[in-house]
Amino acid sequence: MTKKKKILVLLAIIGIIGLIVAYNFYSKIYAPNIKEDSTLYISSDTNFDQLVKQITPLLKNKNSFVWVAQKKNYPNTIKSGKYDLKKGTNNNNLVNLLRSGNQAPIRLSFNNQDTLEKLAGRISQQIEPDSITLLNSFKDSDFLSDNDFTKQTALGMYIPNSYEVYWNTSATSFRSKMLKEYNRFWTNKRKSKAKTQKLSINQVITLASIVQKETASVDERPRVAGLYLNRLNDGWPLQADPTVIFAIKEKLGQNTIIKRVLLKDLEIDSKYNTYKYAGLPPGPISMPDISSINAVLNPEDHDYYYMCADVNQLNKHVFAKTLSQHNRNAAKYQKWLNKQGVNR
């Protein structure tokens, strides 16, 4: 072989090696590496080693991801959040996505949480902060005072609905968002309707919570609201059984099951016992949904002052204008309870 041919062969070999190296680098950067559509949650305290361990099951090639991540200085720029990863995404786009912090929002929802503790538990199932951190934020005395809430009325700030948030939203950021949503909900029109009923916002929410506990029938709620407003406006005690149940649970624990309010229960010394204390209790006894709030703001106009569970229609009530009518309805209901063996 001549010297010239040797040089050509050598150059050819070098060229082939160069192509192999170039292809190898190209594959590391641009070859598809996400196996399937998937979701990656990165906690706020995650380091690079932890992230690699977490993401490895989603990758075709772990080493290539690590190499590209290091070249792009991603280990020093990890950003927490929820990331939706698409099948076939290459390492270059993957690292760019994670490094940018361009996470996907989530739809967070809650309703009918009876206490701040239960609300914190429900929210902690959907975003990063744990329930204790959330609860401490909800009960923060400075925040409550600055925004005209008390520990008794704080639950009323959270309007049941679905909201778009980021998974790594902090407890205080979530709380601030809920305050913003609360202020957005209470429009001038709703405030005007509350004023027409001679109620403050907190009083509307408190009465709405009683209405909600009193009936599960949404179409019945305006009538129940009208009944309680009749009592309030005429100076009658509300005499609402759900408030007594709330008072019992305050003493015996939230997990106490109460199926029937007894005469002795009506003597419980609690501001939430509306048989013993006139007017509205200090705060909501549960988290009312929007239908209950709207029922108080738009009550049915009628002359009913009494109500009793209807033994013929589940979740419905019979209404009465006079005590004698009510006593007949109540006797029928008590007889039905006794027949069912409901003692407590």
NUDREN-659475 format. One record per residue (C-alpha): residue number from 1; x, y, z; chain. Coordinates in Angstrom, 1 decimal. Layout:
// NUDREN-659475
@num = NUM, x = X, y = Y, z = Z, chaine = A
...
//
This chain:
// NUDREN-659475
@num = 1, x = 0.0, y = 0.0, z = 0.0, chaine = A
@num = 2, x = 1.4, y = 3.4, z = -1.0, chaine = A
@num = 3, x = 1.9, y = 6.2, z = 1.5, chaine = A
@num = 4, x = -0.9, y = 8.1, z = -0.1, chaine = A
@num = 5, x = -3.3, y = 5.2, z = 0.3, chaine = A
@num = 6, x = -2.3, y = 4.8, z = 3.9, chaine = A
@num = 7, x = -3.1, y = 8.4, z = 4.6, chaine = A
@num = 8, x = -6.5, y = 8.1, z = 2.8, chaine = A
@num = 9, x = -7.4, y = 5.0, z = 4.9, chaine = A
@num = 10, x = -6.3, y = 6.7, z = 8.1, chaine = A
@num = 11, x = -8.4, y = 9.7, z = 7.2, chaine = A
@num = 12, x = -11.3, y = 7.5, z = 6.4, chaine = A
@num = 13, x = -11.0, y = 5.7, z = 9.8, chaine = A
@num = 14, x = -10.8, y = 9.0, z = 11.6, chaine = A
@num = 15, x = -13.8, y = 10.2, z = 9.7, chaine = A
@num = 16, x = -15.8, y = 7.1, z = 10.7, chaine = A
@num = 17, x = -14.7, y = 7.5, z = 14.3, chaine = A
@num = 18, x = -15.8, y = 11.1, z = 14.2, chaine = A
@num = 19, x = -19.2, y = 10.1, z = 12.8, chaine = A
@num = 20, x = -19.6, y = 7.5, z = 15.5, chaine = A
@num = 21, x = -18.7, y = 10.0, z = 18.2, chaine = A
@num = 22, x = -20.9, y = 12.7, z = 16.7, chaine = A
@num = 23, x = -23.8, y = 10.2, z = 16.4, chaine = A
@num = 24, x = -23.3, y = 9.2, z = 20.0, chaine = A
@num = 25, x = -23.4, y = 12.8, z = 21.2, chaine = A
@num = 26, x = -26.4, y = 13.5, z = 19.0, chaine = A
@num = 27, x = -28.2, y = 10.4, z = 20.4, chaine = A
@num = 28, x = -27.6, y = 11.5, z = 23.9, chaine = A
@num = 29, x = -29.0, y = 14.9, z = 23.3, chaine = A
@num = 30, x = -31.8, y = 14.3, z = 20.7, chaine = A
@num = 31, x = -32.8, y = 10.6, z = 20.8, chaine = A
@num = 32, x = -36.3, y = 10.0, z = 22.3, chaine = A
@num = 33, x = -35.9, y = 9.1, z = 26.0, chaine = A
@num = 34, x = -39.3, y = 9.2, z = 27.7, chaine = A
@num = 35, x = -41.0, y = 5.8, z = 27.5, chaine = A
@num = 36, x = -44.6, y = 6.8, z = 27.9, chaine = A
@num = 37, x = -46.7, y = 9.8, z = 28.8, chaine = A
@num = 38, x = -46.2, y = 10.3, z = 32.5, chaine = A
@num = 39, x = -46.2, y = 12.8, z = 35.3, chaine = A
@num = 40, x = -43.2, y = 13.8, z = 37.5, chaine = A
@num = 41, x = -43.6, y = 15.4, z = 40.9, chaine = A
@num = 42, x = -40.5, y = 17.2, z = 42.1, chaine = A
@num = 43, x = -40.6, y = 18.2, z = 45.8, chaine = A
@num = 44, x = -39.1, y = 21.4, z = 47.0, chaine = A
@num = 45, x = -36.2, y = 19.7, z = 48.9, chaine = A
@num = 46, x = -35.3, y = 17.2, z = 46.1, chaine = A
@num = 47, x = -31.6, y = 17.0, z = 45.1, chaine = A
@num = 48, x = -30.2, y = 15.7, z = 41.8, chaine = A
@num = 49, x = -29.4, y = 12.2, z = 43.0, chaine = A
@num = 50, x = -33.0, y = 11.9, z = 44.3, chaine = A
@num = 51, x = -34.4, y = 13.2, z = 41.1, chaine = A
@num = 52, x = -32.4, y = 10.8, z = 39.0, chaine = A
@num = 53, x = -33.7, y = 7.9, z = 41.1, chaine = A
@num = 54, x = -37.2, y = 9.2, z = 40.7, chaine = A
@num = 55, x = -37.1, y = 9.7, z = 37.0, chaine = A
@num = 56, x = -35.2, y = 6.6, z = 36.0, chaine = A
@num = 57, x = -38.3, y = 4.4, z = 35.6, chaine = A
@num = 58, x = -39.6, y = 6.8, z = 33.1, chaine = A
@num = 59, x = -36.4, y = 6.8, z = 30.9, chaine = A
@num = 60, x = -35.1, y = 4.6, z = 28.2, chaine = A
@num = 61, x = -31.5, y = 5.6, z = 29.1, chaine = A
@num = 62, x = -30.6, y = 7.1, z = 32.5, chaine = A
@num = 63, x = -27.0, y = 7.8, z = 31.7, chaine = A
@num = 64, x = -27.7, y = 9.9, z = 28.7, chaine = A
@num = 65, x = -30.2, y = 12.0, z = 30.7, chaine = A
@num = 66, x = -27.6, y = 12.5, z = 33.5, chaine = A
@num = 67, x = -25.0, y = 13.5, z = 30.9, chaine = A
@num = 68, x = -27.2, y = 16.1, z = 29.3, chaine = A
@num = 69, x = -28.4, y = 17.4, z = 32.6, chaine = A
@num = 70, x = -24.9, y = 18.0, z = 33.8, chaine = A
@num = 71, x = -23.9, y = 19.7, z = 30.6, chaine = A
@num = 72, x = -26.8, y = 22.1, z = 31.0, chaine = A
@num = 73, x = -26.0, y = 22.7, z = 34.7, chaine = A
@num = 74, x = -29.4, y = 21.3, z = 35.7, chaine = A
@num = 75, x = -28.2, y = 19.8, z = 39.0, chaine = A
@num = 76, x = -27.8, y = 23.3, z = 40.3, chaine = A
@num = 77, x = -31.1, y = 24.7, z = 39.0, chaine = A
@num = 78, x = -33.7, y = 22.1, z = 40.1, chaine = A
@num = 79, x = -37.2, y = 23.6, z = 40.3, chaine = A
@num = 80, x = -40.0, y = 21.8, z = 42.2, chaine = A
@num = 81, x = -43.4, y = 21.2, z = 40.7, chaine = A
@num = 82, x = -45.6, y = 18.9, z = 38.7, chaine = A
@num = 83, x = -44.4, y = 18.2, z = 35.1, chaine = A
@num = 84, x = -46.3, y = 16.4, z = 32.4, chaine = A
@num = 85, x = -43.8, y = 14.4, z = 30.3, chaine = A
@num = 86, x = -44.7, y = 13.3, z = 26.8, chaine = A
@num = 87, x = -43.7, y = 10.0, z = 25.2, chaine = A
@num = 88, x = -40.6, y = 10.3, z = 23.0, chaine = A
@num = 89, x = -39.3, y = 13.6, z = 24.5, chaine = A
@num = 90, x = -35.5, y = 13.8, z = 24.1, chaine = A
@num = 91, x = -33.1, y = 14.7, z = 26.8, chaine = A
@num = 92, x = -32.5, y = 18.2, z = 25.5, chaine = A
@num = 93, x = -36.2, y = 19.2, z = 25.6, chaine = A
@num = 94, x = -36.7, y = 17.3, z = 28.9, chaine = A
@num = 95, x = -33.9, y = 19.1, z = 30.7, chaine = A
@num = 96, x = -35.1, y = 22.4, z = 29.2, chaine = A
@num = 97, x = -38.6, y = 21.8, z = 30.5, chaine = A
@num = 98, x = -37.4, y = 20.8, z = 34.0, chaine = A
@num = 99, x = -34.9, y = 23.6, z = 34.2, chaine = A
@num = 100, x = -37.5, y = 26.2, z = 33.1, chaine = A
@num = 101, x = -39.9, y = 25.4, z = 35.9, chaine = A
@num = 102, x = -42.7, y = 25.4, z = 33.3, chaine = A
@num = 103, x = -44.8, y = 23.0, z = 35.3, chaine = A
@num = 104, x = -48.4, y = 21.9, z = 34.6, chaine = A
@num = 105, x = -51.2, y = 23.4, z = 36.8, chaine = A
@num = 106, x = -53.6, y = 21.1, z = 38.7, chaine = A
@num = 107, x = -57.4, y = 21.4, z = 39.3, chaine = A
@num = 108, x = -57.8, y = 21.5, z = 43.1, chaine = A
@num = 109, x = -61.2, y = 21.0, z = 44.5, chaine = A
@num = 110, x = -62.9, y = 20.8, z = 47.9, chaine = A
@num = 111, x = -66.4, y = 20.9, z = 49.4, chaine = A
@num = 112, x = -68.4, y = 20.3, z = 52.5, chaine = A
@num = 113, x = -65.4, y = 20.2, z = 54.9, chaine = A
@num = 114, x = -66.8, y = 20.6, z = 58.4, chaine = A
@num = 115, x = -63.6, y = 21.8, z = 60.1, chaine = A
@num = 116, x = -60.3, y = 23.5, z = 59.2, chaine = A
@num = 117, x = -58.6, y = 20.3, z = 60.1, chaine = A
@num = 118, x = -60.6, y = 18.3, z = 57.5, chaine = A
@num = 119, x = -60.1, y = 21.0, z = 55.0, chaine = A
@num = 120, x = -56.3, y = 20.9, z = 55.5, chaine = A
@num = 121, x = -56.4, y = 17.1, z = 55.1, chaine = A
@num = 122, x = -58.3, y = 17.4, z = 51.9, chaine = A
@num = 123, x = -56.0, y = 20.1, z = 50.4, chaine = A
@num = 124, x = -52.8, y = 18.2, z = 51.5, chaine = A
@num = 125, x = -53.9, y = 15.3, z = 49.2, chaine = A
@num = 126, x = -53.7, y = 17.6, z = 46.2, chaine = A
@num = 127, x = -50.7, y = 19.9, z = 46.7, chaine = A
@num = 128, x = -47.2, y = 19.5, z = 48.2, chaine = A
@num = 129, x = -47.6, y = 21.1, z = 51.7, chaine = A
@num = 130, x = -48.7, y = 18.6, z = 54.5, chaine = A
@num = 131, x = -51.9, y = 19.0, z = 56.5, chaine = A
@num = 132, x = -50.2, y = 20.4, z = 59.6, chaine = A
@num = 133, x = -48.4, y = 23.1, z = 57.7, chaine = A
@num = 134, x = -51.7, y = 24.0, z = 56.0, chaine = A
@num = 135, x = -53.7, y = 24.0, z = 59.2, chaine = A
@num = 136, x = -51.2, y = 26.3, z = 60.9, chaine = A
@num = 137, x = -51.5, y = 28.7, z = 58.0, chaine = A
@num = 138, x = -55.3, y = 28.6, z = 58.2, chaine = A
@num = 139, x = -55.3, y = 29.3, z = 61.9, chaine = A
@num = 140, x = -52.6, y = 32.0, z = 61.9, chaine = A
@num = 141, x = -53.9, y = 34.7, z = 64.3, chaine = A
@num = 142, x = -52.2, y = 37.6, z = 62.5, chaine = A
@num = 143, x = -53.7, y = 36.6, z = 59.1, chaine = A
@num = 144, x = -57.2, y = 36.1, z = 60.6, chaine = A
@num = 145, x = -57.1, y = 39.5, z = 62.5, chaine = A
@num = 146, x = -55.8, y = 41.4, z = 59.5, chaine = A
@num = 147, x = -58.6, y = 40.1, z = 57.3, chaine = A
@num = 148, x = -61.5, y = 40.4, z = 59.9, chaine = A
@num = 149, x = -61.8, y = 36.7, z = 60.6, chaine = A
@num = 150, x = -61.8, y = 34.7, z = 63.9, chaine = A
@num = 151, x = -61.0, y = 31.1, z = 64.5, chaine = A
@num = 152, x = -64.8, y = 30.6, z = 64.6, chaine = A
@num = 153, x = -65.4, y = 32.2, z = 61.2, chaine = A
@num = 154, x = -62.2, y = 31.3, z = 59.4, chaine = A
@num = 155, x = -63.8, y = 28.3, z = 57.6, chaine = A
@num = 156, x = -66.1, y = 30.6, z = 55.8, chaine = A
@num = 157, x = -63.2, y = 32.1, z = 53.8, chaine = A
@num = 158, x = -63.0, y = 29.0, z = 51.7, chaine = A
@num = 159, x = -65.6, y = 28.9, z = 49.0, chaine = A
@num = 160, x = -66.2, y = 25.3, z = 47.8, chaine = A
@num = 161, x = -65.2, y = 25.0, z = 44.2, chaine = A
@num = 162, x = -62.5, y = 23.9, z = 41.8, chaine = A
@num = 163, x = -59.4, y = 26.1, z = 41.4, chaine = A
@num = 164, x = -56.3, y = 26.0, z = 39.2, chaine = A
@num = 165, x = -53.1, y = 26.0, z = 41.2, chaine = A
@num = 166, x = -49.6, y = 24.6, z = 41.0, chaine = A
@num = 167, x = -48.8, y = 21.5, z = 42.9, chaine = A
@num = 168, x = -45.9, y = 23.1, z = 44.7, chaine = A
@num = 169, x = -48.0, y = 26.1, z = 45.9, chaine = A
@num = 170, x = -47.0, y = 26.9, z = 49.5, chaine = A
@num = 171, x = -49.5, y = 26.9, z = 52.4, chaine = A
@num = 172, x = -49.4, y = 30.7, z = 52.6, chaine = A
@num = 173, x = -49.7, y = 31.1, z = 48.9, chaine = A
@num = 174, x = -52.7, y = 28.8, z = 48.8, chaine = A
@num = 175, x = -54.3, y = 30.7, z = 51.7, chaine = A
@num = 176, x = -53.7, y = 34.0, z = 49.9, chaine = A
@num = 177, x = -55.3, y = 32.6, z = 46.7, chaine = A
@num = 178, x = -58.4, y = 31.5, z = 48.7, chaine = A
@num = 179, x = -58.7, y = 35.0, z = 50.2, chaine = A
@num = 180, x = -58.6, y = 36.5, z = 46.7, chaine = A
@num = 181, x = -61.2, y = 34.0, z = 45.6, chaine = A
@num = 182, x = -63.4, y = 34.9, z = 48.6, chaine = A
@num = 183, x = -63.2, y = 38.6, z = 47.8, chaine = A
@num = 184, x = -64.0, y = 37.9, z = 44.2, chaine = A
@num = 185, x = -67.0, y = 35.8, z = 45.2, chaine = A
@num = 186, x = -68.4, y = 38.5, z = 47.4, chaine = A
@num = 187, x = -69.4, y = 40.9, z = 44.7, chaine = A
@num = 188, x = -71.2, y = 44.1, z = 45.3, chaine = A
@num = 189, x = -74.4, y = 42.4, z = 44.2, chaine = A
@num = 190, x = -74.1, y = 39.6, z = 46.8, chaine = A
@num = 191, x = -73.1, y = 42.1, z = 49.5, chaine = A
@num = 192, x = -76.2, y = 44.1, z = 48.6, chaine = A
@num = 193, x = -78.4, y = 41.0, z = 48.9, chaine = A
@num = 194, x = -76.8, y = 40.3, z = 52.3, chaine = A
@num = 195, x = -77.6, y = 43.8, z = 53.4, chaine = A
@num = 196, x = -81.2, y = 43.3, z = 52.3, chaine = A
@num = 197, x = -81.4, y = 40.3, z = 54.7, chaine = A
@num = 198, x = -79.8, y = 42.5, z = 57.4, chaine = A
@num = 199, x = -76.9, y = 40.1, z = 57.6, chaine = A
@num = 200, x = -73.1, y = 40.5, z = 57.4, chaine = A
@num = 201, x = -71.1, y = 38.2, z = 55.1, chaine = A
@num = 202, x = -70.0, y = 36.1, z = 58.1, chaine = A
@num = 203, x = -73.6, y = 35.8, z = 59.2, chaine = A
@num = 204, x = -74.7, y = 34.8, z = 55.7, chaine = A
@num = 205, x = -72.1, y = 32.0, z = 55.7, chaine = A
@num = 206, x = -73.1, y = 30.9, z = 59.2, chaine = A
@num = 207, x = -76.8, y = 30.7, z = 58.4, chaine = A
@num = 208, x = -75.9, y = 29.0, z = 55.1, chaine = A
@num = 209, x = -74.0, y = 26.3, z = 57.0, chaine = A
@num = 210, x = -77.1, y = 25.6, z = 59.1, chaine = A
@num = 211, x = -79.2, y = 25.4, z = 56.0, chaine = A
@num = 212, x = -76.8, y = 23.0, z = 54.4, chaine = A
@num = 213, x = -76.7, y = 20.7, z = 57.4, chaine = A
@num = 214, x = -80.5, y = 20.9, z = 57.7, chaine = A
@num = 215, x = -81.3, y = 19.7, z = 54.2, chaine = A
@num = 216, x = -79.4, y = 17.9, z = 51.4, chaine = A
@num = 217, x = -82.1, y = 18.9, z = 48.9, chaine = A
@num = 218, x = -80.7, y = 21.9, z = 47.0, chaine = A
@num = 219, x = -84.2, y = 22.9, z = 45.8, chaine = A
@num = 220, x = -85.4, y = 23.0, z = 49.4, chaine = A
@num = 221, x = -82.7, y = 25.2, z = 50.7, chaine = A
@num = 222, x = -84.3, y = 28.6, z = 49.8, chaine = A
@num = 223, x = -87.4, y = 27.6, z = 51.8, chaine = A
@num = 224, x = -85.4, y = 26.5, z = 54.8, chaine = A
@num = 225, x = -83.4, y = 29.7, z = 54.6, chaine = A
@num = 226, x = -86.7, y = 31.7, z = 54.5, chaine = A
@num = 227, x = -87.9, y = 29.9, z = 57.6, chaine = A
@num = 228, x = -84.8, y = 30.7, z = 59.6, chaine = A
@num = 229, x = -84.9, y = 34.3, z = 58.5, chaine = A
@num = 230, x = -88.5, y = 34.5, z = 59.6, chaine = A
@num = 231, x = -87.4, y = 33.4, z = 63.0, chaine = A
@num = 232, x = -84.4, y = 35.8, z = 63.2, chaine = A
@num = 233, x = -86.5, y = 38.8, z = 62.0, chaine = A
@num = 234, x = -89.2, y = 38.0, z = 64.6, chaine = A
@num = 235, x = -86.7, y = 37.5, z = 67.4, chaine = A
@num = 236, x = -87.3, y = 33.8, z = 67.7, chaine = A
@num = 237, x = -84.5, y = 31.4, z = 68.7, chaine = A
@num = 238, x = -83.4, y = 29.4, z = 65.6, chaine = A
@num = 239, x = -83.8, y = 26.1, z = 67.4, chaine = A
@num = 240, x = -81.7, y = 24.3, z = 64.7, chaine = A
@num = 241, x = -80.8, y = 20.7, z = 65.6, chaine = A
@num = 242, x = -77.6, y = 20.8, z = 63.5, chaine = A
@num = 243, x = -76.2, y = 23.5, z = 65.8, chaine = A
@num = 244, x = -76.8, y = 21.3, z = 68.8, chaine = A
@num = 245, x = -75.0, y = 18.4, z = 67.0, chaine = A
@num = 246, x = -72.1, y = 20.7, z = 66.4, chaine = A
@num = 247, x = -72.0, y = 21.6, z = 70.1, chaine = A
@num = 248, x = -72.1, y = 17.9, z = 71.1, chaine = A
@num = 249, x = -69.2, y = 17.2, z = 68.7, chaine = A
@num = 250, x = -67.2, y = 20.1, z = 70.2, chaine = A
@num = 251, x = -67.4, y = 18.3, z = 73.5, chaine = A
@num = 252, x = -67.2, y = 14.7, z = 72.5, chaine = A
@num = 253, x = -65.1, y = 14.9, z = 69.3, chaine = A
@num = 254, x = -65.7, y = 15.5, z = 65.6, chaine = A
@num = 255, x = -66.0, y = 11.7, z = 64.9, chaine = A
@num = 256, x = -69.0, y = 11.3, z = 67.2, chaine = A
@num = 257, x = -72.0, y = 10.0, z = 65.3, chaine = A
@num = 258, x = -75.3, y = 11.7, z = 66.2, chaine = A
@num = 259, x = -78.4, y = 10.4, z = 64.5, chaine = A
@num = 260, x = -81.0, y = 11.9, z = 66.9, chaine = A
@num = 261, x = -81.0, y = 15.0, z = 69.1, chaine = A
@num = 262, x = -82.4, y = 14.2, z = 72.6, chaine = A
@num = 263, x = -84.2, y = 16.6, z = 74.9, chaine = A
@num = 264, x = -81.2, y = 16.5, z = 77.3, chaine = A
@num = 265, x = -79.0, y = 17.7, z = 74.4, chaine = A
@num = 266, x = -81.0, y = 21.0, z = 74.2, chaine = A
@num = 267, x = -79.5, y = 22.0, z = 77.6, chaine = A
@num = 268, x = -75.9, y = 21.9, z = 76.4, chaine = A
@num = 269, x = -74.3, y = 25.2, z = 77.5, chaine = A
@num = 270, x = -72.7, y = 26.3, z = 74.2, chaine = A
@num = 271, x = -73.0, y = 29.4, z = 72.1, chaine = A
@num = 272, x = -73.7, y = 27.0, z = 69.2, chaine = A
@num = 273, x = -76.8, y = 25.7, z = 71.0, chaine = A
@num = 274, x = -79.5, y = 27.7, z = 69.2, chaine = A
@num = 275, x = -82.2, y = 26.4, z = 71.6, chaine = A
@num = 276, x = -80.4, y = 28.0, z = 74.5, chaine = A
@num = 277, x = -79.0, y = 31.1, z = 72.9, chaine = A
@num = 278, x = -80.9, y = 33.4, z = 70.6, chaine = A
@num = 279, x = -79.5, y = 34.6, z = 67.2, chaine = A
@num = 280, x = -76.8, y = 33.1, z = 65.1, chaine = A
@num = 281, x = -73.9, y = 31.0, z = 66.5, chaine = A
@num = 282, x = -70.4, y = 32.5, z = 66.5, chaine = A
@num = 283, x = -69.5, y = 31.0, z = 63.2, chaine = A
@num = 284, x = -70.4, y = 28.4, z = 60.6, chaine = A
@num = 285, x = -71.0, y = 24.8, z = 61.7, chaine = A
@num = 286, x = -69.7, y = 23.5, z = 58.4, chaine = A
@num = 287, x = -68.5, y = 24.7, z = 55.0, chaine = A
@num = 288, x = -71.6, y = 25.7, z = 53.1, chaine = A
@num = 289, x = -71.5, y = 25.3, z = 49.3, chaine = A
@num = 290, x = -72.6, y = 28.0, z = 46.9, chaine = A
@num = 291, x = -76.2, y = 26.7, z = 46.6, chaine = A
@num = 292, x = -76.6, y = 27.2, z = 50.4, chaine = A
@num = 293, x = -75.1, y = 30.7, z = 50.3, chaine = A
@num = 294, x = -77.3, y = 31.6, z = 47.4, chaine = A
@num = 295, x = -80.4, y = 30.3, z = 49.3, chaine = A
@num = 296, x = -79.7, y = 32.7, z = 52.2, chaine = A
@num = 297, x = -79.2, y = 35.6, z = 49.8, chaine = A
@num = 298, x = -82.3, y = 34.6, z = 47.8, chaine = A
@num = 299, x = -84.7, y = 33.1, z = 50.3, chaine = A
@num = 300, x = -88.2, y = 31.9, z = 49.6, chaine = A
@num = 301, x = -90.8, y = 34.4, z = 50.8, chaine = A
@num = 302, x = -93.3, y = 32.5, z = 53.0, chaine = A
@num = 303, x = -95.0, y = 32.3, z = 56.4, chaine = A
@num = 304, x = -93.4, y = 29.1, z = 57.6, chaine = A
@num = 305, x = -91.8, y = 29.0, z = 61.1, chaine = A
@num = 306, x = -91.5, y = 25.3, z = 61.7, chaine = A
@num = 307, x = -90.1, y = 22.3, z = 59.8, chaine = A
@num = 308, x = -89.7, y = 18.6, z = 60.4, chaine = A
@num = 309, x = -88.2, y = 15.7, z = 58.5, chaine = A
@num = 310, x = -90.6, y = 14.1, z = 56.1, chaine = A
@num = 311, x = -90.9, y = 10.4, z = 56.8, chaine = A
@num = 312, x = -92.3, y = 9.8, z = 53.3, chaine = A
@num = 313, x = -89.6, y = 11.6, z = 51.3, chaine = A
@num = 314, x = -85.9, y = 11.0, z = 52.0, chaine = A
@num = 315, x = -83.9, y = 14.3, z = 52.6, chaine = A
@num = 316, x = -87.2, y = 16.3, z = 52.5, chaine = A
@num = 317, x = -89.1, y = 18.2, z = 55.1, chaine = A
@num = 318, x = -92.7, y = 19.2, z = 55.9, chaine = A
@num = 319, x = -93.2, y = 22.8, z = 56.8, chaine = A
@num = 320, x = -95.8, y = 24.4, z = 59.1, chaine = A
@num = 321, x = -97.0, y = 27.9, z = 59.9, chaine = A
@num = 322, x = -98.4, y = 27.1, z = 63.4, chaine = A
@num = 323, x = -97.1, y = 25.2, z = 66.4, chaine = A
@num = 324, x = -100.1, y = 22.9, z = 66.4, chaine = A
@num = 325, x = -99.4, y = 21.8, z = 62.8, chaine = A
@num = 326, x = -95.7, y = 21.3, z = 63.7, chaine = A
@num = 327, x = -96.5, y = 19.2, z = 66.7, chaine = A
@num = 328, x = -98.5, y = 16.8, z = 64.6, chaine = A
@num = 329, x = -95.6, y = 16.6, z = 62.1, chaine = A
@num = 330, x = -93.1, y = 16.1, z = 64.9, chaine = A
@num = 331, x = -95.1, y = 13.4, z = 66.6, chaine = A
@num = 332, x = -95.2, y = 11.5, z = 63.3, chaine = A
@num = 333, x = -91.5, y = 11.8, z = 62.9, chaine = A
@num = 334, x = -90.7, y = 10.8, z = 66.5, chaine = A
@num = 335, x = -92.9, y = 7.7, z = 66.1, chaine = A
@num = 336, x = -91.0, y = 6.8, z = 62.9, chaine = A
@num = 337, x = -87.6, y = 7.2, z = 64.6, chaine = A
@num = 338, x = -88.8, y = 5.0, z = 67.5, chaine = A
@num = 339, x = -90.0, y = 2.4, z = 65.0, chaine = A
@num = 340, x = -86.6, y = 2.5, z = 63.2, chaine = A
@num = 341, x = -84.8, y = 2.0, z = 66.6, chaine = A
@num = 342, x = -82.9, y = 5.3, z = 66.3, chaine = A
@num = 343, x = -82.0, y = 6.2, z = 69.9, chaine = A
@num = 344, x = -78.9, y = 8.3, z = 69.3, chaine = A
//
